[in-house]
Amino acid sequence: MSDEKLRVISVAHTAVSRAAGRLRYQPFAGRDDVDVHLVVPAEWTQFGRSTKADPPGDPGVTTHVMPILFPHAGPFNWYLHVYPGLRKLIREVKPHVIHLWEEPWSLVALQACLFKGDAKLVLEVDQNILKRLPPPFETIRKSVLARTAHLLSRSQDATDVCTARGYKGQVTMIGYGVDQDVFHPKPDARPEASSRDGLVIGYVGRLVVEKGIQDALEAMARSLVPVRLEIIGEGPYEGELREKAERLGIADRLHIRPWDKPEAVASFMRSLDALILLTHTTSAVKEQFGRVIIEAQGCGVPVIGARSGAIPDVIGKGGWVVPEGDPVALADLFEHIHAKPDVRQERAAAGIENVRERFTYPAIADQLFTAWRAAANR
């Protein structure tokens, strides 16, 4: 393409909220080399919760809040939606690039392929387990990938899924971003973390068996160091976790509270010695990224993660990685961390640097623009 301003339509159901998915577009404000139009659903339902989209008026983009069809239908739930107004918007904007923060088997990806005209298609993908999809989704996936000019991938596993289904083009790796106005370290050095007798570890997320929280309870019961587990989250596994803690004789060291606002979650994280994410890999589950990892690191808290999916890569040097489903190794790590507070502080500092280098919103915006420009220039 010429040196004219790059016109992009970015379709993202994850950007219904101004305080979450839209933040990564803000760094485009004031730039004269790109014009971004963001398309979001007027209302979105996921994990049983419905969210009405924040109104337009976001810095860095022109936001289009559009109604969707088929928001709750079918076995893949949120991947069946389409935007009745998308074709008209494409005709009006005449984009060089259509960016879809959607999986390639989704109906909205097929819709974009049908209406894109001369625009190049950029896909941003998370799915990291290769499965053969039922008709017509397998056909849709192969068709969309064959027409994709550039891939934005959350992990090497996600890339491998797409290449296994025919994608042969360029790939740019992309992470999630951290709101550093919320998830930032304490101005002091958290003296309470080095003066207490034991460890305080924490978990933020859904309470489901696949997240491996039970491993932490078993490790706590084994550890020679007193460990307390603080949790923010909700889910069907809560009752079993409480029963397991009771059987292990550590019920007084398990505390669970419901979901809270991001500012409260950040404050909670800053009170921890380490955050845990101990996901078990199954035929249906492999950790795609682990956003809480970088949120905790942004707060100056190191992370203990299982060797599941993208967890080791996202943690980097800002924590520790243990085998999946291994409470003995985890208990040993608790004792090591407690015995070496200087190492804990080193890992915390490395986590802060990991976020600064890879997961700030300006860094994510650069990754987006690199992929968009590469696609447009093909």
For each residue, the residues with C-beta under 8 A, 3 or more apart:
1: 4 6 96 376 377
2:
3:
4: 1
5: 32 33 34 35
6: 1 33 34 35 96 97 369 372 373 376
7: 34 35 37 93 94 95 96 97
8: 34 35 36 37 95 96 97 98 99 372
9: 37 39 89 90 93 95 97 98 99 119
10: 15 25 36 37 38 39 61 99 100 101 368
11: 39 83 86 98 99 100 101 102 108 112
12: 15 21 38 39 40 100 101 102
13: 16 40 41 44 78 81 101 102
14: 20 21 101
15: 10 12 20 21 22 25 38 40 101
16: 13 21 40 41 43 44 51 52 53 54
17: 20 21 22 51 53 54
18: 22 23 54 58
19: 22 23 54 179 262
20: 14 15 17 23
21: 12 14 15 16 17 24 40 101
22: 15 17 18 19 25 26 38 40 54 58 61 63
23: 18 19 20 26 177 179 361
24: 21 27 177 361 364 365 368
25: 10 15 22 28 36 38 58 59 60 61 365
26: 22 23 29 58 59 60 361 365
27: 24 60 361 362 365 366
28: 25 31 34 36 60 61 365 369
29: 26 59 60
30:
31: 28 34 60
32: 5
33: 5 6
34: 5 6 7 8 28 31 369 372
35: 5 6 7 8 62
36: 8 10 25 28 60 61 62
37: 7 8 9 10 61 62 63 64 89 93 95
38: 10 12 15 22 25 58 61 62 63 64
39: 9 10 11 12 64 66 83 86 89
40: 12 13 15 16 21 22 44 53 63 64 65 66
41: 13 16 44 53 65 66 67 68 71 81 83
42: 52 53 65 66 67 68
43: 16 50 51 52 53 68 71
44: 13 16 40 41 50 51 53 71 78
45: 48 49 50 51 71 72 78
46: 49 51 77 78
47: 206
48: 45
49: 45 46
50: 43 44 45
51: 16 17 43 44 45 46
52: 16 42 43
53: 16 17 40 41 42 43 44 65
54: 16 17 18 19 22
55: 63 65
56: 62 63 64 65
57: 63
58: 18 22 25 26 38 61 63
59: 25 26 29
60: 25 26 27 28 29 31 36 365
61: 10 22 25 28 36 37 38 58
62: 35 36 37 38 56
63: 22 37 38 40 55 56 57 58
64: 37 38 39 40 56 85 89
65: 40 41 42 53 55 56
66: 39 40 41 42 83 84 85 86 89
67: 41 42 83 84 85
68: 41 42 43 71 81 82 83 84
69: 81 82 83 84
70: 73 74 80 81 82 107
71: 41 43 44 45 68 78 80 81
72: 45 77
73: 70 77 80
74: 70 77 79 80
75: 134
76: 79 80 105 106 137
77: 46 72 73 74 80
78: 13 44 45 46 71 81
79: 74 76 102 103 105 106 107 108 137
80: 70 71 73 74 76 77 106 107
81: 13 41 68 69 70 71 78 106 107 108
82: 68 69 70 86 107 108 111
83: 11 39 41 66 67 68 69 86 108 111
84: 66 67 68 69
85: 64 66 67 88 89
86: 11 39 66 82 83 89 90 108 111 112 115
87: 90 91 111 115
88: 85 91 92
89: 9 37 39 64 66 85 86 92 93
90: 9 86 87 93 94 95 98 115 116 117 119
91: 87 88 94
92: 88 89
93: 7 9 37 89 90
94: 7 90 91 117
95: 7 8 9 37 90 98 119
96: 1 6 7 8 119 120 372 376
97: 6 7 8 9 119 120 121 122 149 372 375 376
98: 8 9 11 90 95 112 116 119 120 121 122
99: 8 9 10 11 122 123 124 152 368 371 372
100: 10 11 12 106 108 109 112 121 122 123 124
101: 10 11 12 13 14 15 21 124
102: 11 12 13 79 106 108 109 123 124
103: 79 106 109 125 126 127 141
104: 109 123 125 140 141 144 145 148 162 165
105: 76 79 109 133 137 138 140 141 144
106: 76 79 80 81 100 102 103 109 110 140
107: 70 79 80 81 82 110 111 140
108: 11 79 81 82 83 86 100 102 111 112
109: 100 102 103 104 105 106 112 113 123 140 144
110: 106 107 113 114 140 143 144
111: 82 83 86 87 107 108 114 115
112: 11 86 98 100 108 109 115 116 121
113: 109 110 116 121 143 144 147
114: 110 111
115: 86 87 90 111 112
116: 90 98 112 113 119 120 121 147
117: 90 94
118:
119: 9 90 95 96 97 98 116
120: 96 97 98 116 149 150 375 376 378
121: 97 98 100 112 113 116 144 147 148 149 150 375
122: 97 98 99 100 148 149 150 151 152 371 372 375
123: 99 100 102 104 109 144 145 148 150 151 152 162
124: 99 100 101 102 151 152 153 154 174
125: 103 104 151 152 153 154 158 159 161 162
126: 103 154 155 158 288 289
127: 103 158 161 288
128: 154 155 157 158 160 161 286 288 309 310
129: 157 161 283 284 285 286
130: 160 161 164 165
131:
132: 138
133: 105 137 138 141
134: 75 137 138
135: 138 139
136: 139 140
137: 76 79 105 133 134 140 141
138: 105 132 133 134 135 141 142
139: 135 136 142 143
140: 104 105 106 107 109 110 136 137 143 144
141: 103 104 105 133 137 138 144 145 165
142: 138 139 145 146 165 166
143: 110 113 139 140 146 147
144: 104 105 109 110 113 121 123 140 141 147 148
145: 104 123 141 142 148 162 165 166 167
146: 142 143 166 167
147: 113 116 121 143 144
148: 104 121 122 123 144 145 151 167 169
149: 97 120 121 122 169 170 375 378
150: 120 121 122 123 169 170 171 172 371 372 374 375 378
151: 122 123 124 125 148 159 162 167 169 170 171 172 371
152: 99 122 123 124 125 171 172 173 174 367 368 371
153: 124 125 156 158 159 162 171 172 173 174
154: 124 125 126 128 158 173 174 175 176 288 289 310
155: 126 128 158 159 173 288 289 309 310 313
156: 153 159 160 313
157: 128 129 160 161 286 309 310
158: 125 126 127 128 153 154 155 161 162 288
159: 125 151 153 155 156 162 163 171
160: 128 130 156 157 163 164
161: 125 127 128 129 130 157 158 164 165
162: 104 123 125 145 151 153 158 159 165 167
163: 159 160 166 167 168
164: 130 160 161
165: 104 130 141 142 145 161 162
166: 142 145 146 163
167: 145 146 148 151 162 163
168: 163
169: 148 149 150 151
170: 149 150 151 371 374 375
171: 150 151 152 153 159
172: 150 151 152 153 367 370 371 374
173: 152 153 154 155 367
174: 124 152 153 154 364 367 368 371
175: 154 289 294 314 358 359 363 364 367
176: 154 289 291 294 359 364
177: 23 24 359 360 361 363 364
178: 183 294 295 297 298 355 359 360 361
179: 19 23 182 183 262 361
180: 183 184 298 355 360 361
181: 184
182: 179 262 263 266
183: 178 179 180 262 266 269 294 295 296 298 299
184: 180 181 266 298 299 300
185: 270 298 299 300 352
186: 189 190 270 299 300
187:
188: 191
189: 186
190: 186 193 194 270 300
191: 188 194 195
192: 195 196 271
193: 190 196 200 273 341 344
194: 190 191 341
195: 191 192
196: 192 193 200
197: 226
198: 225 226 227 228 338
199: 225 226 227 228 273 274 334 337 338
200: 193 196 227 228 230 271 272 273
201: 216 227 228 229 230 272 273 274 275 276 304 334
202: 229 230 231 232 268 269 271 272 274 275 276
203: 211 213 216 229 230 231 232 233 275 276 277
204: 231 232 233 265 268 269 275 292 295 296
205: 211 233 277 292
206: 47 211 233 234 235
207: 211 213 231 233 234 235 236 237 238 241 256
208: 211 235 236 237
209: 214 237 240 280
210: 279 280 282 285
211: 203 205 206 207 208 237 277 278 279 280
212: 215 216 278 279 280 306 324 325
213: 203 207 216 217 229 231 237 241 276 278
214: 209 217 218 240 241 244
215: 212 218 219 278 306 325 326 327 330
216: 201 203 212 213 219 220 229 276 278 327 330
217: 213 214 220 221 229 241 244 245 248 250 254
218: 214 215 221 222 248 327 330 331
219: 215 216 222 223 227 327 328 330 331 333 334
220: 216 217 223 227 229 248 250 253 331 334
221: 217 218 248 249 250
222: 218 219 327 328 331
223: 219 220 226 227 331 334 335
224: 335
225: 198 199 334 335 338
226: 197 198 199 223 253
227: 198 199 200 201 219 220 223 253 334
228: 198 199 200 201 253 254 255
229: 201 202 203 213 216 217 220 253 254 255 276
230: 200 201 202 203 255 257 268 271 272
231: 202 203 204 207 213 254 255 256 257
232: 202 203 204 256 257 258 259 260 265 268
233: 203 204 205 206 207 256 258 259
234: 206 207 238 258 259
235: 206 207 208 238
236: 207 208 239
237: 207 208 209 211 213 240 241
238: 207 234 235 241 242 256
239: 236 242 243
240: 209 214 237 243 244
241: 207 213 214 217 237 238 244 245 254 256
242: 238 239 245 246 251 254 256
243: 239 240 246 247
244: 214 217 240 241 247 248
245: 217 241 242 248 250 251 253 254
246: 242 243 249 251
247: 243 244
248: 217 218 220 221 244 245
249: 221 246
250: 217 220 221 245 253 254
251: 242 245 246 254
252:
253: 220 226 227 228 229 245 250
254: 217 228 229 231 241 242 245 250 251
255: 228 229 230 231
256: 207 231 232 233 238 241 242
257: 230 231 232 260
258: 232 233 234
259: 232 233 234
260: 232 257 264 265 268
261: 264 265
262: 19 179 182 183 265 266
263: 182 266 267
264: 260 261 267 268
265: 204 232 260 261 262 268 269 295
266: 182 183 184 262 263 269 270 295 299
267: 263 264 270 271
268: 202 204 230 232 260 264 265 271 272
269: 183 202 204 265 266 272 275 295 296 299 301
270: 185 186 190 266 267 299 300 301
271: 192 200 202 230 267 268
272: 200 201 202 230 268 269 275 296 301
273: 193 199 200 201 301 337 344
274: 199 201 202 301 302 303 304 319 337 344
275: 201 202 203 204 269 272 292 293 296 301 302 303 304
276: 201 202 203 213 216 229 303 304 305
277: 203 205 211 287 290 292 293 303 304 305 306 311
278: 211 212 213 215 216 304 305 306 308 322 324 330
279: 210 211 212 285 286 287 290 306 308 309 311 324
280: 209 210 211 212 285 306 308 324 325
281: 285 286 287 308 309 324
282: 210 285 286
283: 129
284: 129
285: 129 210 279 280 281 282
286: 128 129 157 279 281 282 308 309
287: 277 279 281 290 306 308 309 310 311
288: 126 127 128 154 155 158 309 310
289: 126 154 155 175 176 293 309 310 314
290: 277 279 287 293 294 305 309 310 311 314
291: 176 294 295
292: 204 205 275 277 295 296
293: 275 277 289 290 296 297 303 305 311 314 315 319
294: 175 176 178 183 290 291 297 298 314 354 355 359
295: 178 183 204 265 266 269 291 292 298 299
296: 183 204 269 272 275 292 293 299 301 302 303 351
297: 178 293 294 300 301 302 303 315 318 319 348 351 352 354 355
298: 178 180 183 184 185 294 295 351 352 355 359
299: 183 184 185 186 266 269 270 295 296
300: 184 185 186 190 270 297 348 349 351 352
301: 269 270 272 273 274 275 296 297 348 351
302: 274 275 296 297 318 319 320 344 347 348 350 351
303: 274 275 276 277 293 296 297 315 318 319 320 351
304: 201 274 275 276 277 278 319 320 321 322 330 333
305: 276 277 278 290 293 308 311 312 314 315 319 320 321 322
306: 212 215 277 278 279 280 287 311 321 322 323 324 325
307: 311 312 321 322 323 324
308: 278 279 280 281 286 287 305 311 324
309: 128 155 157 279 281 286 287 288 289 290
310: 128 154 155 157 287 288 289 290 313 314
311: 277 279 287 290 293 305 306 307 308 314 315 321
312: 305 307 315 321
313: 155 156 310 316
314: 175 289 290 293 294 305 310 311
315: 293 297 303 305 311 312 318 319 320 321 351 354
316: 313 319 350 351 354 358
317: 347 350 351 353 354
318: 297 302 303 315 347 348 350 351 352 353 354 355
319: 274 293 297 302 303 304 305 315 316 347 351
320: 302 303 304 305 315 333 337 347
321: 304 305 306 307 311 312 315
322: 278 304 305 306 307 326 329 330 333
323: 306 307 326 329
324: 212 278 279 280 281 306 307 308
325: 212 215 280 306
326: 215 322 323 329 330
327: 215 216 218 219 222 330 331
328: 219 222 331 332
329: 322 323 326 332 333
330: 215 216 218 219 278 304 322 326 327 333 334
331: 218 219 220 222 223 327 328 334 335
332: 328 329 335 336
333: 219 304 320 322 329 330 336 337
334: 199 201 219 220 223 225 227 330 331 337 338
335: 223 224 225 331 332 338 339
336: 332 333 339 340 343
337: 199 273 274 320 333 334 340 343 344
338: 198 199 225 334 335 341
339: 335 336
340: 336 337 343 344
341: 193 194 338 344 345
342: 345 346
343: 336 337 340 346 347
344: 193 273 274 302 337 340 341 347 348
345: 341 342 348 349
346: 342 343 349 350
347: 302 317 318 319 320 343 344 350 351
348: 297 300 301 302 318 344 345 351 352
349: 300 345 346 352 353
350: 302 316 317 318 346 347 353 354
351: 296 297 298 300 301 302 303 315 316 317 318 319 347 348 354 355
352: 185 297 298 300 318 348 349 355 356
353: 317 318 349 350 356 357
354: 294 297 315 316 317 318 350 351 357 358 359
355: 178 180 294 297 298 318 351 352 358 359 360
356: 352 353 360
357: 353 354 363
358: 175 316 354 355 363
359: 175 176 177 178 294 298 354 355 363 364
360: 177 178 180 355 356 363 364
361: 23 24 26 27 177 178 179 180 364 365
362: 27 365 366
363: 175 177 357 358 359 360 366 367
364: 24 174 175 176 177 359 360 361 367 368
365: 24 25 26 27 28 60 361 362 368 369
366: 27 362 363 369 370
367: 152 172 173 174 175 363 364 370 371
368: 10 24 99 152 174 364 365 371 372
369: 6 28 34 365 366 372 373
370: 172 366 367 373 374
371: 99 122 150 151 152 170 172 174 367 368 374 375
372: 6 8 34 96 97 99 122 150 368 369 375 376
373: 6 369 370 376 377
374: 150 170 172 370 371 377 378
375: 97 120 121 122 149 150 170 371 372 378
376: 1 6 96 97 120 372 373
377: 1 373 374
378: 120 149 150 374 375
